[in-house]
Amino acid sequence: MAPVPLPEPGDLEPETILRCFARARLPTPARRGRAEPAPGLAALADRFDAFILDGYGVVNVGAEPVPGIVDAVEALRGAGRAVMVLTNGAGRPVRWAARRYAGWGVRIPERLVVSSRDSLEADLAAHPRQGLFGVMAKPDSELETLPAETALLCDGDALYEEADGFILLRSGAWTVERHRRMAEALRRAPRPVLVANPDVSAPYADGTFSAEPGYWAIRLEAETGVACERFGKPFGHAFDLALARLGAAGVRRDRVAMVGDGLYTDILGGLAAGLGTVLVTDHGLVRDLDWRAWAERTGISPDYVVPGP
């Protein structure tokens, strides 16, 4: 099978990122939101009983907190609204994110920080997978928390051929050469590929964008024909896990807001899960993008639009 051209990792920017997402196997939005403008999240406190915040693009961009996030969380908490984070950041267990938020003054307890890694770990625990999984990760990713037999994928080793499956957890150390090795191995012997972070990219404070596991998964599917199994936003299991952690069993889903900067992850996932949705436009992926044009093209439109938290 001839490889299908896709943008290279260094060529990712909002337009190419969204074009990549359009190639992925994603849920269908249950409806279209009206994209009503609001000045910030506190202005929506009467509309929703709970707020689920994305990590990258809402709480932080790169290693810095988003301006206004501390005040926004405090205002929502002061209004008696529950606030939690649902992130596709799967590289390390969520206690690391919770500690970073606390260091910025964002008061969200660790039990209310849920990641796509948690979704993968819950699935692996409920449906044990046999065999050895080679993992896209960095050495400090704490693979021992994954309920499966795992080994870190490195350069030039035999694990690409010997693994019974692959887990795409964290792409900070990943390279085009490592991707080529995995793709060749999958073409020779198809096997499961579990994607713990469906994001194509994450924004940096300098306006550039990373290549996340979801990007490499789309390339693998295009180049090998192997269908990857994804965990995290926009897929329903992640939202079910977040709502269970939130304790929202008695709360109407349309009274819970998913707040994010990603049309294909936060907004699509929230709509598919029956939640209210809020798009943040001045930070993260859509900051320099005509998001209205993309909402029209994709049919993914939020209920509310705010410039920032």
N, C-alpha and C positions, 0 to 999 in steps of 0.2 A: 504494500500500500504506500503510495507516494505521500510524503508529508504535506499537510495543508499549511500554506503560509500563514503565520501569525506574527504580530509584532514581537520584536526582541525585548528582553527584560529592560534594557536601557531606554526603550522607546515608549514606555508606558506613560500616558497622560490621559486626562479625563475622557477624551473622545475614544481613544484606543482601548481604554479600560472597559468602557461600556460596550464597545463592539465585541470584546472578548466575552463579557457576561452573556451577550446575546447568543453566543455559541453553546452555552452550558445547558445542561438538563436541569430546569428550574420549575418550581410550582407555578400554577396559573393564578393570578390575582382574582379574588372572589368578586371584586367590585372596583370602581374608580372613586377616589376621593375628590373633593371639590377644591382642594388647595386653597383654603381660606387663610388669609394672612393674619398673623398675630405678632405682637411685639416681642414675646418671649414665653418661656414655659410657665412662668407664674401666672400669666394672663389666661392660661388654660386650666388652672387649678379647679375651677368650678365645673369644667367639662369632663374631667377624668378623676378617678379615685386612686389610680396608681400610674407611675411613669417608669417605663423600662428604657434605660439609656444605652445607646451604643457606646463602646469605648473610644476607639480611634475616630475622631471627627466630631465627637460631642463632649466627652470628658477630657480628652487630650488630643493633640496633634503632635506626633513624634514624642519627644520626651518632655513636652511642656503642656500644662493644663490649658484648656480653652478659656479665654477671658470670660468671666462672668459665671463660670460653672459652679464655683463655691456658693455664691449668692443665690443662684437659681435653686440648687439643692436645698439650701437652708430655707428659702421661701416656700418651697413645696412641702418640706417637712413641717414648717411652721403652720401651714394650712391643713395639716393632718393627712397629707398624701404620702403614700408609700413610694419609695424611690429605690430602684435597683439598677444593676448593669448587666446587660447581656452582650458579650463580646465574642467575636470570632478569633480573638487572639489566643492561640492554642499552644504557644511555644513553651510555656511553663505553667505549673498549677496556679489557680486563681489567687492564692494567698499573696503572690508577688504583686499582682495588680492591686489587690486590696491595700497592701502596705504603701504602694506608690500613691494611690488616691488619698490615703490618710495623711501622707506627708505633704500633700498639697492643700489639706484642709477640707477635702471632699468626704463628708461623713456618710459613708455607705459601708455597713458591716460586711465582713468577709462572706457570711452566709448568703448575702444578697448580691454577690458577684458570681455570675454564672458564665461559663465559656463554652465554646464549641468543643473544646477538649473534654469538658464534663459530659457533653452529649455523647461523644465517642466512647468515653470510659463507661458510661451507663449502658450503652449498647453492647460493648464487649463483655461486661459483667453479666448481662441478661442473656446474651447469645454468644457463648464462648467460641472463639475461633481457634482451630487447631493449627499447629505448625509455627514456624519462625517468620516474623515480620521484620523486614528491613525498614528502617525509619529515617525519613528526611527530617533532620533535627540538628541542633547544636549540642555539644557535649554536656552543657548544663541544663538540658531539658527535662531531667528527672524521668527517664523512660520507665523507671521501676514502678511508677504509679499506674502505668497502663496495664490492665488485666489481660495481658497476652505475653507470649515469649517474643522479645524484641532484641534487635541489635542495631547500632547506629551505622548508617550508610556513609562510607568514606570514599576516597578516590581509589580506583583501581583494584578493589578487592573482589573476592568471589561471591560476596553476598548477593549481588544483583542477580546472579544465576541461581544461587542456592535457596534464596528466600521463598517461602510459600505464599507470600503476599507482601504488600508495601503499605506503609502508613505515611501520609504527607502531613507532618505536624508543624514544621517550622522551616522557613526557607532562607534564613539569614546567611547560612553558609553554603547554600546550594549554588551550583554552577551549571552552565550549559553542557559541559562535559559529563557531569553526573546525570543530568537529564538524558543525554544521549545514551548512556549506559543502561538506564532504567528502561527507556523506550525500546532499545534493541532486545533487552531481556524479555519484555512483555510481548514483543512481536514473535519471538521464538517460542515462548511458553506463557500464554495469557494466565493471569492469576488475579486475585482480589487486590484492588487499590482503594484504601480508605482515606478520605480527605478530611482531616480534622479542622481545616480552616478553608472554607469555600471562597474567601475573599480573593479577588484577582490582585488587588493592590491595597496599600495603606498609605495615607498622606504623611509626608514629612513637613516640618515647619518651614523649610526653605522652598516649598512649592514643588518638590520632586515626589516621585511615587515609587514604592517598593514593588517587587514581584513576589506575591504571596503564594502559598500552596495552591490556591484555586486557579491561578494563572498556569502553573505547571500541570495541573490536572487537565485543563482544557487542551493544552498542547498534547498531553499523552493521549487523550481521547481522539484528537484529530489525527495523530500520527500512528496510532496502533489499533484503533477500533475497540479498545477495552473500555467498558463503561465504569467510571469511578463511582464509588458510594460516598456521598457527602454528608457531613454532620455540621450543625450550626445554622445560622441564618442564611438563607430564607426558609429552611426546612422545618417542618412542624415539630419534630421531636425536641428541638432546642427551645421552642416556645412553650411546649408542654412542661419541660423541665423548669424553665424560668417561672412559669405561673405556679407550679407546685411549690417551688422554693419561696415564692412571694406569699403563698397562703391565700391565693385568690380564688379558691374553689367556689365561694359564694358570690363572687363579683362578676357582673356581666362583662364579657370580653370587650364589648365596645366601650366600656368605662375604663379600660386599660390602654395607655398610649405607648406605642413603640416609637421612640425618638431616635432618628439617625440621619446620617448624611448620604446613605447609599440607596439608590432607587431599587437596585436588584437584590439587595440583602435586607436592609432594615424595613423599607417601605413595602416591597413585594412580600416579604415574610410576614410583616404585621397584617397586611391586607388578607393574605391567604389564611392566617390564623384567626381572623375575625376580630382583630384588635383595631383600635384607633391608631392613626399614624401621623407623625409630625416630622417634616423634613427640615433639617438645619442647613441653611444655604451659604452662610458666610465663612464656613470652616470645612475642611476636609474635601471630599471628592468633588462636590458640585460648586465649590467656591468660584471657580472661573469658567463655569459651564452654563450654557443656556438650558437649564434643567427643564423648563417648560416645553421646549421643543422635544427633548428626550422623553418627557412624560407623555407627550402626544404620540410620539413614534412607538413607544413601548406599551402604552395603555396602563402604565404604572404611575398613578397620581395620588399624592398624599391627601389626608383630610385637612391638615393644617400646615402652614409654612411659617417658620420663624427665622430671622437672620442669625440668631445665636441663642444659647440657653437662657 
